[in-house]
Amino acid sequence: MKANLTATLTDNETGKTYQLPIMHGATGPRLVDVRKLYGESGMFTYDPGFTSTGSCQSKITYIDGEQGILLHRGYDIADLAEQSDFMEVAYLLMKGELPNKAQKAKFVNDITMHTMVHEQISTFYRGFRRDAHPMAVCCGVVGALSAFYHDSLDINDPHQRMVASYRLVAKMPTIAAMAYKYSIGQPFVYPRNDLSYAANFLRMMFSVPAAEYEINPVFERAMDRILMLHADHEQNASTSTVRLAGSSGANPFACIAAGIASLWGPSHGGANEAVLNMLVEIGDKKNISTFLSRVKDKNDHTRLMGFGHRVYKNFDPRAKVMRRTCHEVLTALGVHSDPLLELAMEMEEIALKDEYFISKKLYPNVDFYSGIIFRALGIPTSMFTVLFAVARTVGWISQWNEMIEDPDQKIGRPRQMYTGATARDFKPMHLRA
Ligand code: SDX
């Protein structure tokens, strides 16, 4: 990191100037270090939504929004999606390097050995209504894990952090599938140690005791790729939520539950569910222009879900891989025309030529096509964001561990611009209007 370069801030109200160090990462935008600004100037910075704010240093994921580049520990997402698998990407994100053969075998075995949940947890589900949203169930159940695994709550013990991390990565598919089974009144399905992470999830979701369940290798590969594409994404809203919760010393299960809650929002991970609902609502290509007119109408708050991104002002590289996977899965299923995929592709083609989207640099993001694949795999719409959470748990836990190990980290405590009433005397009831 280059030292001694500064940015000068001149306060025209007081005539004072301040030298703020300029920081350089390995790549990406330079940063102005404002940590001492308030102490020296009495001024805060103001950045709601953190559009120009770096919250931490990280080595995990790099995004170039202008170029549409996504790297995990330096490896391009397209290369990983094509040549790697979710367990390798999990190892890479958690430990910093791709595993060799022996390391991968041990990691996969360690994760596999943690896929079951405490039997008492299955009764936890019975407290929910059958029609509870699976994200609500997962929020509750993951948070409750801290009540079961007391031997992996000490965040200052690296071994306990590792055990908690493995437990979370391993158990999320089981917890997610149990939420689905509970919602449809079918019995829970236990994980199997002879299956891959993706195959285990599919079997826990769709097998029933009354029949053998055959893993479709195309589905298994597609699911594994979808998990890779959703694994981590720098300091997005839910990852920042996990880091902020973790900065207070909260246990890892509580932090991941907080991440699930944040991911649920339709502006974030809930967008995949919203995209499918939007496509179903539009229904036919002839309705696209009317829908897009609503999107462009300032007075109408309709958004083209699955489009736009805070960082990507070009194609989300994950959307490209997702669209390709869409075609692969549908072809493998012998589905030569899927009306929702046709509709989505027509919508994308029209939007990408429309001045409104071009001027605002709105492109398809990871959520635009994912729902179509999920639907083709038989995943119900209400489970789309749960799947996102299963994958993102690897990223969340990697970022959480990095934060705990960061010597610079301290409790996150932003300030504000106060615009309310200034000090005033109390008004007793008889003087109030
Ligand atoms: C994810 O951060 C991450 O990395 C997230 C994620 C990850 O992997 O963790 O990539 C996953 O959350 C992807 C995004 C999924 N969300 C959606 O698809 C929902 C639809 N998209 C948006 O609501 C929006 O694009 C956001 C939330 C994704 C980004 O919002 P920003 O960066 O705050 O941008 P903005 O809302 O200020 O929009 C800028 C302008 C606005 O117009 P003006 O007020 O300037 O006139 O673009 C418009 C917006 O109205 N706009 C859209 C739009 N997205 C932005 N207009 C129509 N349709 C859209 N989808």
Boltz pocket constraint, residues with backbone or C-beta under 6 A from the ligand:
constraints:
  - pocket:
      binder: B
      contacts: [[A, 49], [A, 229], [A, 230], [A, 232], [A, 233], [A, 235], [A, 236], [A, 237], [A, 266], [A, 267], [A, 268], [A, 269], [A, 271], [A, 295], [A, 302], [A, 303], [A, 304], [A, 305], [A, 306], [A, 307], [A, 308], [A, 309], [A, 310], [A, 311], [A, 360], [A, 362], [A, 365], [A, 366], [A, 367]]
      max_distance: 6.0
